[in-house]
Amino acid sequence: MSIAENISDIRKDIPEGVTLVCVSKYHPIEALQEAYSVGERVFGESRAQEMAMKHEVLPKDIEWHMIGHLQTNKVKYIARFVSLIHSVDSLELLSQIDKSAEKNCRVIDCLIQLHVAAEESKFGFLLGEASLMLSSKEFQEMKHVRIRGVMGMATHTDDMERIKADFEAIKREFDTLKTTFFEKSDFFDTISMGMSGDYQLAITEGSTMVRIGTTIFGERKK
Ligand SMILES: *Cc1c(COP(=O)(O)O)cnc(C)c1O
């Protein structure tokens, strides 16, 4: 199956209103060009320098989404052009994004990454922690970041009940943050959850944005 065929199959599965992020990390420029040629404009990368290099050579109407753990000292590579950072996992990182965005005279859209999976290795705020950040004076003084919603990953398991419970937890936390902090903010509208193995379930559980790599581009070579 070609990349174009894979995309066409996935599109049939995704209802209107759910955004497809083509996760192109580790894949060569030609793979992104093929997805671009059939109309995809949203690409997800996990490393800042790789994203910057691809941004440099590919058409400028692409929306670049950072989905991987971002170190504060790497924000500068992407601050000028990144469309959405899914992986905000600390106040310190958000503060750095705010500073870099200000230097570039822009506001950067961000998602709060939630940690609901059983694995210890996954980054993100535990349930309840995001509220503490949003209540902080430091956050309230930031003028160059806009929180659009949340991102999360389900536990890596075949147990569909566990995956479903993780997605429900992400959705519930989104609803709580919405009511507590963003009731009147129409821009707080994004729930980024669902990957190649679980995106259909994620959509059933309320996802508005799925991040799909392997099903589009095949296995990644690291
Ligand atoms: C790599 C990655 C994906 C894509 O995973 P696939 O299983 O290849 O679809 C989605 N989200 C995040 C955060 C990732 O790091």
The ligand as an SDF file (V2000), in Angstrom:
LIG
                    3D

 15 15  0  0  0  0  0  0  0  0999 V2000
    5.0800    8.6670   17.3310 C   0  0  0  0  0  0  0  0  0  0  0  0
    3.8840    9.2520   17.9710 C   0  0  0  0  0  0  0  0  0  0  0  0
    2.6000    9.0760   17.4200 C   0  0  0  0  0  0  0  0  0  0  0  0
    2.3310    8.1890   16.2130 C   0  0  0  0  0  0  0  0  0  0  0  0
    2.3560    6.8610   16.5820 O   0  0  0  0  0  0  0  0  0  0  0  0
    1.9400    5.6930   15.5390 P   0  0  0  0  0  0  0  0  0  0  0  0
    1.6820    4.5360   16.4190 O   0  0  0  0  0  0  0  0  0  0  0  0
    3.0930    5.5100   14.6230 O   0  0  0  0  0  0  0  0  0  0  0  0
    0.7130    6.1560   14.8350 O   0  0  0  0  0  0  0  0  0  0  0  0
    1.5410    9.7140   18.0230 C   0  0  0  0  0  0  0  0  0  0  0  0
    1.7140   10.4970   19.1130 N   0  0  0  0  0  0  0  0  0  0  0  0
    2.9090   10.6880   19.6750 C   0  0  0  0  0  0  0  0  0  0  0  0
    3.0180   11.5610   20.8640 C   0  0  0  0  0  0  0  0  0  0  0  0
    4.0320   10.0720   19.1350 C   0  0  0  0  0  0  0  0  0  0  0  0
    5.2240   10.2650   19.7170 O   0  0  0  0  0  0  0  0  0  0  0  0
  1  2  1  0
  2  3  1  0
  2 14  2  0
  3  4  1  0
  3 10  2  0
  4  5  1  0
  5  6  1  0
  6  7  2  0
  6  8  1  0
  6  9  1  0
 10 11  1  0
 11 12  2  0
 12 13  1  0
 12 14  1  0
 14 15  1  0
M  END
$$$$
